Amino acid sequence: MPRRNRNGFTLLEVLVALAIAGGLLISIIELVNHNLSVVNRYQTEAVAGMLARQKIQELKQSPKEENGSFPEPYADYEYSTKIEDGPLPGLKSMVVVVTHGTEGRDSASFRVFYRG
């Protein structure tokens, strides 16, 4: 029986290697996409938190209920404020909710108590 020279890969071996490489590539792309969406969400929440703290500082001077949006470059962020009675007599509660985008999925809410 003559011996054959097997220096190359068979078609089946090449297809299996391509399938494994494709599966790994798809997994890596999904992981990167997920991580980018998480980073984007946390960045939005951080900006919303900063804007909410800024609005609380403004409202400490004259507390009032209002709705609106922030000036550029944060024009796509909106806020709403609410003044409520606090848990103890003489305390008031100020709630500031900042939402991002038209869907309002990403938001930050802060509550501050003060003497009213």
N, C-alpha and C positions, 0 to 999 in steps of 0.2 A: 504494500500500500504506500503510494507516494505521499510525502509530507508536504503540506501547503504552507506557504509563507503568509503569516498573519500579522503584518505590520500595521494595518489600519483598523478603524473601528467599524463595526457593523451598523447598519441603518437603525436597528433597534436600540443599540447602545447610545447612539446620537440622540434619538428621540427621547429616551429616558433622561439623559443629561439635560436636554432642553426643557423637559417638563419640570424637573427639579429646580433648574435655574429660574424658570418662569414663576413657579410657586414662591420661591424665595423673593423674587423681585416684587411680586404683587404684595407679599406680606410687608416688605420694607416700605412700599409706597403707602399702604394703608396705615402703617405706624406713623410715618411722617405726617400724613394728612390729619390723623387724630391729634398728634402733638401740636400741630399748627392751630387747630381749632381750640384746643385747651389754652394755648398761649393767648390767642385772640380774646377768648372769654375772660381770662384773668386780667388782661390789659384793660378791657372795657370796664370790669368791676373796679379796678384800681382807679381809673379816671372818674367813674361814677362816685366812688367814695370820696375822692378829693373834692369834687364839685359839691357833694352834699355837705361836707365839713365847711366849705367856703360859704354855702348858703346859710348854714347854721350861724356862722359868725356874723353874717349880715343881719339875720333875723333877731339876734340877741339885742340889737339896738332898738328895734321896733317889731315885736312879734305880730305876725298876721298870717292869715290863710291866703294862699295864692297859688296859681299855676303859671307856668311859663317855660321858656327855653333859655339856654345860656348863650352868650355872645360867641362869635367866632373865636377860636377854631373848634368850639364844642357845640355848634349849632344843632347837631343831631342828638343832643342830650336834652331831655325835658325834666322838669321838676314839679312837684306838688308839695305843699306844706299844709300841715294840719295842727291846730292848737286844741288840746284836750285838757280836762281836769286830771291832775295827777293822783297817785294812790293815797297821798296824805293831804290833809287840809293845808291850804296855802301853797301847794305845789302845782305847777302846770307842766304839761308835757308837750314838747314840740317835736313833730314827726316830719322828716324830710325824706321823700322818695324820689330818687333820680333814676330815670329809665333811658335806655339807649335805643335809637332806631324806631321805626314805625311799628314794629311788632311788639316792642316793649318786653322782650324775653329777658334781656340782661338788665338788672336793676340793683340798686343799693338803697337800703332803708336805714335811717338813723333816728334814734329817739334821744332827746335831751330833756332833762328835768330842770326846771328853774322856778324861782319864787315869783309868783304872779300876783 
